[in-house]
Amino acid sequence: MISLFVDTSYKSLFIALFEDKKLIDQIQIMSEFNFSETLIPKLNELLDNNHIDSKDISKIFVVVGPGSFTGIRIGLTACKTLAYVHNIPIIPLSSLEFMATTKVDTKYIIPLIDARHDMVFGGIYNIKGNKVVNDSYCSIDSLIEKVDDSYTFISFDKSLNDNIVIPNYDVSKIVLNHYDDAPVNCHAIKPNYLKQTEAEEKLNG
């Protein structure tokens, strides 16, 4: 069974192919502002290099947020279209959980995405990748209060803290952790923005 993984939620484009539970190929490029131009060509490249047709995909894992509103929308739209055309089930994943697959030597991992105005999208995970504190729109201090001193910040946003580790993704870890999750119909899956867009906030006062 062929599975496809797609993440366009923030700073990098990450796509991967699995045969059953084995990673067979992956592409990661820093492409924060060019997802609309790079996703489909890179996906086709990945499929062609491995002699796989899109109709052979049996399952899609897609990161649905939090992160870039535009990036999430691009990745999710592409996956939903593919799922609709070929009747492929989708399993939604968290961008913060994906960041938390980075190998560290501490008890906890705190992935962070800058949400501006001294706020972040953040969560707390253990080294096995299990969620300890739910992903939320919050302050860094509110996350620190929930753990002891044994934690590592993971983020592409070096300005958030002096002790930031850049994500070094382990795509096999997150896919295997969710391999048997119940899939979501492509028409029902939605982005997980965790907060309203600035335009929505202004509209709602």
VENUR-V548017 format. One record per pair of residues at least 4 apart in sequence whose ideal C-beta (glycine too) atoms are under 7 Angstrom apart, sorted by sequence separation. I is the first residue (numbers start at 1). GAP is how many residues later the second one is. D is the distance in Angstrom with one decimal. If there is no record, write none. Layout:
I_GAP_D / I_GAP_D
This chain:
18_4_6.3 / 31_4_6.0 / 34_4_5.0 / 35_4_5.3 / 38_4_5.4 / 39_4_6.0 / 40_4_6.3 / 41_4_6.3 / 42_4_6.4 / 43_4_6.4 / 44_4_5.9 / 45_4_6.1 / 46_4_6.7 / 52_4_5.4 / 67_4_6.0 / 68_4_6.2 / 69_4_6.4 / 70_4_6.4 / 71_4_6.5 / 72_4_5.8 / 73_4_6.0 / 74_4_6.6 / 75_4_6.3 / 76_4_6.0 / 77_4_6.3 / 78_4_6.4 / 79_4_6.1 / 80_4_6.2 / 81_4_6.4 / 82_4_6.3 / 93_4_6.3 / 94_4_6.7 / 95_4_6.6 / 96_4_6.3 / 115_4_4.5 / 125_4_6.0 / 126_4_5.1 / 138_4_4.7 / 140_4_6.4 / 141_4_6.5 / 147_4_5.0 / 160_4_6.2 / 171_4_6.1 / 172_4_5.9 / 173_4_6.4 / 174_4_6.5 / 175_4_6.1 / 184_4_5.4 / 196_4_3.8 / 198_4_6.4 / 199_4_6.3 / 200_4_6.1 / 8_5_5.7 / 18_5_5.7 / 19_5_5.1 / 47_5_4.8 / 67_5_5.8 / 83_5_4.3 / 93_5_6.3 / 104_5_5.7 / 115_5_5.3 / 125_5_6.4 / 138_5_6.3 / 155_5_5.7 / 184_5_4.6 / 196_5_4.9 / 18_6_6.4 / 47_6_7.0 / 82_6_6.4 / 114_6_6.1 / 115_6_5.3 / 125_6_5.8 / 126_6_5.7 / 158_6_5.1 / 7_7_4.3 / 16_7_6.2 / 17_7_5.1 / 31_7_4.8 / 47_7_6.3 / 65_7_4.8 / 83_7_5.2 / 102_7_6.8 / 113_7_6.2 / 125_7_6.0 / 17_8_5.1 / 64_8_6.4 / 112_8_4.7 / 113_8_4.3 / 123_8_6.6 / 124_8_4.3 / 153_8_5.2 / 196_8_6.9 / 6_9_5.3 / 16_9_6.9 / 29_9_6.8 / 100_9_4.4 / 124_9_3.8 / 155_9_5.0 / 5_10_6.4 / 16_10_3.8 / 112_10_4.8 / 123_10_5.9 / 133_10_6.8 / 153_10_6.0 / 156_10_6.4 / 5_11_4.2 / 15_11_6.8 / 79_11_6.2 / 100_11_4.9 / 111_11_6.5 / 123_11_6.4 / 153_11_5.1 / 154_11_5.4 / 156_11_6.5 / 15_12_5.3 / 63_12_6.7 / 64_12_6.0 / 99_12_3.7 / 110_12_6.2 / 111_12_6.1 / 123_12_4.0 / 153_12_6.6 / 4_13_6.1 / 62_13_6.1 / 123_13_6.9 / 133_13_5.3 / 152_13_5.6 / 154_13_5.5 / 14_14_4.6 / 62_14_6.0 / 110_14_5.5 / 121_14_6.6 / 122_14_6.8 / 2_15_6.6 / 3_15_4.2 / 13_15_6.9 / 27_15_5.4 / 96_15_4.2 / 12_16_5.6 / 13_16_5.2 / 108_16_5.6 / 109_16_4.8 / 121_16_5.9 / 122_16_5.9 / 2_17_5.9 / 12_17_6.5 / 62_17_4.3 / 12_18_5.2 / 13_18_4.3 / 95_18_7.0 / 108_18_6.2 / 109_18_6.8 / 119_18_6.1 / 120_18_6.6 / 122_18_6.9 / 1_19_5.6 / 11_19_6.2 / 12_19_6.5 / 27_19_5.5 / 60_19_5.2 / 107_19_6.9 / 119_19_6.7 / 124_19_6.1 / 119_20_6.1 / 120_20_5.8 / 140_20_6.7 / 11_21_5.0 / 25_21_6.0 / 118_21_6.5 / 122_21_5.1 / 140_21_6.8 / 13_22_6.1 / 60_22_6.7 / 115_22_6.0 / 124_22_6.2 / 60_23_5.7 / 104_23_6.8 / 124_23_6.0 / 25_24_6.5 / 108_24_6.5 / 13_25_5.7 / 25_25_5.3 / 96_25_6.6 / 100_25_3.8 / 13_26_6.3 / 24_26_6.1 / 96_26_6.8 / 8_27_4.6 / 15_27_6.2 / 96_27_4.4 / 15_28_5.8 / 54_28_6.1 / 60_28_5.4 / 62_28_5.9 / 64_28_4.4 / 67_28_4.8 / 97_28_6.4 / 101_28_6.1 / 112_28_6.8 / 13_29_6.4 / 17_29_6.1 / 57_29_6.7 / 59_29_6.6 / 64_29_6.9 / 66_29_6.0 / 100_29_6.2 / 58_30_6.7 / 59_30_5.8 / 60_30_4.8 / 61_30_5.0 / 62_30_6.2 / 63_30_5.0 / 65_30_5.8 / 66_30_6.9 / 8_31_6.1 / 15_31_5.7 / 55_31_5.2 / 57_31_5.6 / 62_31_6.8 / 54_32_6.5 / 59_32_6.7 / 61_32_5.7 / 63_32_5.0 / 97_32_6.6 / 17_33_5.8 / 110_33_5.6 / 97_34_6.9 / 17_35_6.6 / 39_35_6.2 / 63_35_5.8 / 35_36_5.2 / 39_36_6.6 / 36_38_5.4 / 40_38_6.7 / 35_39_4.5 / 39_39_5.8 / 96_39_4.9 / 108_39_4.9 / 35_40_6.9 / 120_40_6.6 / 94_41_5.7 / 110_41_5.3 / 112_41_5.9 / 108_42_6.2 / 109_42_6.9 / 110_42_6.9 / 112_42_7.0 / 113_42_6.8 / 107_43_3.7 / 108_43_4.0 / 109_43_5.6 / 110_43_5.2 / 111_43_4.6 / 112_43_4.1 / 114_43_4.1 / 106_44_4.6 / 107_44_6.8 / 110_44_6.9 / 111_44_6.7 / 113_44_6.8 / 129_44_5.7 / 106_45_5.4 / 109_45_5.8 / 112_45_6.6 / 129_45_6.6 / 67_46_5.6 / 106_46_4.6 / 114_46_5.9 / 66_47_6.2 / 104_48_4.2 / 112_48_5.5 / 129_48_5.2 / 2_50_5.9 / 102_52_5.0 / 4_53_5.0 / 2_54_5.2 / 9_54_4.7 / 67_54_7.0 / 100_54_6.4 / 2_55_5.2 / 3_55_6.6 / 66_55_3.9 / 99_55_4.9 / 2_56_5.7 / 3_56_4.3 / 4_56_5.0 / 5_56_4.5 / 6_56_4.9 / 7_56_4.0 / 9_56_5.8 / 1_57_4.4 / 6_57_6.9 / 10_57_4.0 / 137_57_4.6 / 1_58_6.8 / 3_58_6.4 / 9_58_3.5 / 10_58_5.5 / 136_58_6.5 / 137_58_4.5 / 9_59_6.4 / 135_59_6.5 / 10_61_6.2 / 104_61_6.8 / 9_62_5.5 / 8_63_4.6 / 9_63_5.2 / 102_63_6.5 / 8_64_6.9 / 102_65_5.2 / 103_65_6.8 / 8_66_5.4 / 9_66_6.8 / 102_66_4.8 / 8_67_3.3 / 102_67_6.9 / 103_67_7.0 / 7_68_6.7 / 99_68_4.6 / 101_68_5.7 / 6_69_5.2 / 66_69_6.5 / 101_69_3.9 / 98_71_6.2 / 101_72_4.4 / 6_73_5.5 / 101_73_5.4 / 121_73_5.5 / 98_76_5.3 / 97_77_6.1 / 115_80_6.9 / 93_81_6.1 / 10_85_6.2 / 93_85_6.3 / 9_86_3.9 / 91_87_5.6 / 7_88_6.8 / 91_90_5.0 / 7_91_6.0 / 91_92_5.5 / 92_92_6.0 / 90_93_5.9 / 91_93_7.0 / 89_94_3.1 / 90_94_5.4 / 90_96_5.7 / 92_97_5.7 / 90_99_5.4 / 84_102_5.1 / 10_103_6.0 / 83_103_3.9 / 80_106_4.6 / 80_109_6.5 / 61_114_5.7 / 76_115_5.8 / 61_117_6.8 / 73_118_6.5 / 72_119_4.7 / 69_124_6.2 / 64_125_6.9 / 65_126_5.1 / 66_126_6.1 / 64_127_5.3 / 65_127_3.9 / 66_127_6.0 / 64_128_4.8 / 65_128_5.4 / 66_128_4.3 / 69_128_5.7 / 65_129_6.7 / 11_145_4.3 / 26_145_6.0 / 10_146_6.6 / 23_148_6.5 / 23_149_4.9 / 14_155_6.2 / 16_155_4.7 / 21_155_6.0 / 14_157_6.8 / 18_157_6.1 / 21_158_6.1 / 5_166_5.7 / 5_170_5.9 / 3_172_6.9
